[in-house]
Amino acid sequence: VVVALIWKWILQNQNGVLNSLLVALGGEKIAFLVEPNWSLFWVIMVGVWAQMGFYTLILLAGLQAIPADLYEASSIDGASPWNSFRYVTLPLLTPTMTVVLVLSLIRAVQVFDTVYVLTNGGPGSATLFIVQFIFNTAFNLRDFGLAAGASLILAIALLVLTLAQLRLRRATDES
């Protein structure tokens, strides 16, 4: 929520930091969170920016878990840096990348806080994601049955996508 609030301040229509910079450089103000084309872009960018550090940390931990002996052995065998990456780093980092992919998929589908703070699903329904729809249906429209059904469908879809990713990873591990 804090990240979304900071970005909302940066992207404000009238006094936002980005619009002030654009005007200082001779450009015109842009309603980043009001225009449908811009609002979806910025919701995605804020989400990526907010989670990038976490995923980078996980990937760094995965890289540090790869034994240095394997790189030494590959260089003794005459492997180029590209081949070292392709045949040592990438296969050993695949489980970590799968975890990052599953976590990022779940986060992307369940994004709520960023959308709620930045645009509240608007303008129109340009940034209305499934979790925002569930929230609006349950708490604004008071249709708890439809919200519960949509939540169940979301949970099943996430389960199916996660299982598909894990099976894909197992298939690549076996080959």
Stockholm file with secondary structure:
# STOCKHOLM 1.0

chainA/1-175         VVVALIWKWILQNQNGVLNSLLVALGGEKIAFLVEPNWSLFWVIMVGVWAQMGFYTLILLAGLQAIPADLYEASSIDGASPWNSFRYVTLPLLTPTMTVVLVLSLIRAVQVFDTVYVLTNGGPGSATLFIVQFIFNTAFNLRDFGLAAGASLILAIALLVLTLAQLRLRRATDES
#=GR chainA/1-175 SS CHHHHHHHHHTCTTTCHHHHHHHHTTCCCCCTTTSHHHHHHHHHHHHHHHHHHHHHHHHHHHHHTSCHHHHHHHHHTTCCHHHHIIIIIHHHHHHHHHHHHHHHHHHHHTCCHHHHHHTTTCSTTTTCCHHHHHHIIIIISCCHHHHHHHHHHHHHHHHHHHHHHHHHHHHHHHC
#=GC SS_cons         CHHHHHHHHHTCTTTCHHHHHHHHTTCCCCCTTTSHHHHHHHHHHHHHHHHHHHHHHHHHHHHHTSCHHHHHHHHHTTCCHHHHIIIIIHHHHHHHHHHHHHHHHHHHHTCCHHHHHHTTTCSTTTTCCHHHHHHIIIIISCCHHHHHHHHHHHHHHHHHHHHHHHHHHHHHHHC
//
